[in-house]
Amino acid sequence: MPSKFSKGFNIVEVIVAVSILSVSLVGIYVAFTRTISYFPYVRSRFEASYLAQEGAEIVRNVRDSNWIKGNSFKNDLTHCWVGCQIDYTMEKPEEYNDEFLKIDNDGLYNHEEGSDSIYKRKIIIEESEENFLVVEVTVSWELRGRSHEITIENHLYNWF
């Protein structure tokens, strides 16, 4: 004959089951909120890395334009050893002035018009050899009270 306790759960079993469920739900919630909190940082890091690469590509564009015009490949680039800034709206690099990049209505970054973004981009170009330039692009930004920075280095050669 079965005992009267075998037909259902006793209070201890219920408390243990609810406790396990509660701990599991709290763990999932904490993991989810941490993951969500990293999204702004990851997004800003991606944007900064693309802006750094864009800076290097703009310098490469200036070098290529110099070749097409018949000028020295490093024309307008050698003054950037202390730092300069450039975007696709400029014909040549200007002195770095520690201003934020602006973002216009089309979502494009520049130094002229639009609202301030969170990013600053500094380009340093060093003449390593006669036919060789080292381009260092640093993008810095602040997010949630912490400073962040990405730096890339590119090497440009005089192919002609």
N, C-alpha and C positions, 0 to 999 in steps of 0.2 A: 504494500500500500504506500503510495507516494506521500511525502510530507506536505504540509500545508504551505511551505516556503518554496517549493519547486515550481509553482504555477506562475510566478511573476518575478520581478526584480525587487531586491531589497534596497533599502535606502543607501547603503554603502556602495553598491554597484552603480546606482544612479549618480551619486556624487563623483565617483571616479570617472564615469563616462562623460559627465558634464565638464569636469576639470580638464580632461584630455582634449575635448572639443574646444574649450575656451583657450587653452594654451596654443593649440594649432591655429585658431583664427587670429589670435594676437600676433603670432609669428608671421602669418601671411600678410597681415595688415602692415606690420613694420617693414617687411621686405618690399612690399608694394610702394609704400610712401618713400622709402629710401631710393628706390628705382626712379620714381617720378621726380624726386628732388635733383637727380643728376641730369635730367634732360636739358635744362638751361645751360649748364656747364658744357655738356657735350656739343650742343648746338653752337655755342659761342666759340668753342675750340675748332670746330669744323670751319666756321666762317672765317676765323682768324687765319687758319692755315691756307684757305683759299685766297684771302687778301694778301698774304705773304707771297704766295706763288704768283699772284697777279702782279705784284710789285716787281718781281724778278722778270716776268714776261714783258712788262712795259720797258724796263731797262734794255732788254734784248731787242725790243722794237726800235728804241732810239739808236742802238748800235746798227741795226739793219738799215734804218733810214739814213744814217751817216754813210754807209757803203753806197746806197743807191744815189745819194747826192754827190758822191765822189770825195767826201771828206774823210778825215781820219776816223777810224772806228770808235775812238774814245772821245770824239768831239762832244762837248757839253756834259761829259760824264766825270771828268777828273776832279771837278770841284766838290764832288760828293763824299770826299774822304772824311768830312766832319759830320755828314748826314744831310740828306735832302728828302724831298717828297715829290711825288709825281703821280698823275693819274692819266686816263686816256683823253681827258680834255686839254691837257697841257702838251706843248710841243717839246719842252725840255725840262729837266728837273729844276726845282726851286729849292732854296735853302730851307732846311727843316725848322719848323717853328712850334713844334709840340702841340699842334691843334688836332682835334678829333676829325676823323674822316666824316664826311657828311653823306647822307643817303637821300637821293631825290625821289620824286613821286613814282619813277619807274623802277625803284629798288636798286639803282646803281650807285656805287660809292664814288665820291669825288672830293675835291678840296674846295670847290667853289660855291655850290648851292645845295639847298636841302636842309634837313634837320640833322643835328649832331648825332652820330652813332656812338657806340661805346669804345670804338677802336681808334688807335693811333698807329700809323705806319711810318717807320724810319728806314731809309735806305742808305747804306754806306757802301761806297765803291772805292776799293783800294787798287792801285796800280802795282801789281806784283812783279811783272816783267814788262818788257817793251810791247809784247803782243798778247798780253794776258791781264785780265781784270778779275778781281774777286768781288762779287756782289753779295752783300749781307743784308737781308731784309728782316726787320723785327717788327712784329705787330704786338702791341700791348693793350690790355683792357682791364677794367675792374668789374667784378661781378660779386655781389653779395658781400661787399666790403673787403674782398681779397683781390690782390693784383695777380694778373696772369700775363704770360708772355710766350710767344712762339718766334723762333729765329730760324731762318733757312739760309743756306749759303749756296751760291751758284758761281760757276766759273765761265767767263766769256773770253773767247779767243778771237784774234784777228785772222780770219781764214784767207784773206787776200794778201 
